[in-house]
Amino acid sequence: MPNDGSIGLHRALGFEPVGLHRNVGFKLGAWHDVATLGLALRTPRPGDPAPAPPRDLPELLASGELSALLG
């Protein structure tokens, strides 16, 4: 940070700033801030059903669903 070209490109594509991590990147002999940008792939609409609650990994493994998804 700042990398105005990268920020401008991401903003032009619809990304928005969601966080800034101070002094976590080390490059060219100096510490740098790292920005996090996010893009909502889909905005929930009124009437959309609530997502299913998270499931425990042991439950998911026992169900066989994970194996089926992974082939």
N, C-alpha and C positions, 0 to 999 in steps of 0.2 A: 504494500500500500504506500503511497497511492499509485495505482496503475490505471490511469484515466482511460486508456484505450480498451482495456479489458472490461472495466466497469461500464463504459459506454456501449460496448457490444452487448453485454448481458442485459443492460437496461433496454436497449433497442429490441431485444428478443422477449421482453416481458418479465425478466427476472427482477426481483426486488431485494434490497438488503435485508438480511435477517439476523446478522450478527457480525461482531468484530472481535477477533482474538488478538490481544495485544502481545507483541514481542514473542511470537511462537515460531516464526520462520527465520532460519539463519541462512543468509545468502550473501556472497561476495564480501565476507568478513563483517557483516552487520546483522543485527536482529531486526526483523520486520513484522509489522502487523499483517494479519491475514483476514480478509473479508469473506464472509459467507453470504451467498445470494441464493434465493430460492424461487421456484416457479410452481404455482399450483397447477397441476395437470387437469384438474376438474374442480369446479366450485360446486359444493353441495347446493341443491335447490330445495325450496320448501316442499315437503311431502316425500322427500327421499327417505328410504328406511334407514334406521341406525345401523352401523356396521356391527357384525357379530363381535362379541367380546373376545379378547385374546385367549388363546388356549395354552395350557401347559405343554411343554415339549414332550414329557413322557406320555401324556394323553394322545398327542398327535402321532408320536411314533407307534404307539400301540394300535391306533386306528387303521394303520396301513395307508392312510391318505397321502402322507408325505412320500412314501415309496412309489405310489402310483403317479404322483406329480413328477417325480424325478426320473421315472422310467426304469 
